[in-house]
Amino acid sequence: MNVGIVGCGNIIAQYLATLPALDALRLVAVADIDAARAESVAAGLPGVRALSVQALMDDDEVDLVLNLTVPAAHAQVALAAIASGKHVYGEKPLAATTAEGREVLEAAAAAGVMVGSAPDTVLGTGTQTARRAIDDGLIGRPISATATMMCPGHERWHPNPDFYYVPGGGPLLDMGPYYVSALVTLLGPVASVMGAASHTRSERTIASGPRAGDAIPVSTDTHVTGVLVHESGALSTLVMSFDAVATKAANIEVHGETGSLIVPDPNHFDGEVLLHRLGGDGWETLPVSGGYIDSGRGYGVQDLALTAPGQEPRAGGRLAFHALEIMESVLQSAHTGRAVTITSSCERPSPVPLARPAVAAH
């Protein structure tokens, strides 16, 4: 597939480090509302053209739009790509709201194009090795999980962090997709949620870049706790915070009747998976047994390109929509004090065999 990227901000560097190695993809164009930024990116990529956003949408050479815009623009750009008959893969979350996300999926179904969404970290060897351990019965019937992300906020390193502190941002909508997508991959879809949330400061101070010292307003929750009730009956506890200094808690733990797993950081593609067996002497490191090897951001785009027509990509729109509804519902529960039923569901994505991308096609 020929790929055109819309959005040339910070995250594009991680995709550009990976895309040249993915043989099912070819980057042909980039675009940004700041034309100079697109031209700067294209200048370092032989054969890649800098276009306006509309020109990229209209370009017949582009098969798939890789949407790397800010969350508030995700749905607008995705819908424009779909209207132009192009597949679309976006950064997380799928959209700023479930209403927008539903519109994207309905438009894609009507147009006969595929939708994919980050995070594709769940396709790496870390989460997939844990998935294999659960599927192989190494912990028995899964009972519960915990997922924890605690940090003091992205304004400490990001030069333009404003979008993290408006609706559609915050720790849950920003970092939650990694954790919720991993939990659904490991334990299956979610039936209902309960939540609580707070924020400690009304403004944040940028610590790096040309705007260092500038204060930005905060209009979204910055500490969120949720309980996810999976359709299987397993319970997951989620804690996402931009208000904490640090934590030593494992990013994800999964507990079953006969064992417990420590799952690596779902913001990374690899990492050690640890197993403690009932009656065992301690934690053991499991051999890598699943996932795309040495992967990085962009492997979800390749996975989509290798997906047969009519099938759902592993990092697909349905999983992303389900994760978005889960997160939005946690916030709704936090503000109403009531449990919220999740109306969507999704198939637990098929496991990724331990393989290079081309071998793991499905």
Disulfide bonds with the S-S distance in Angstrom:
none
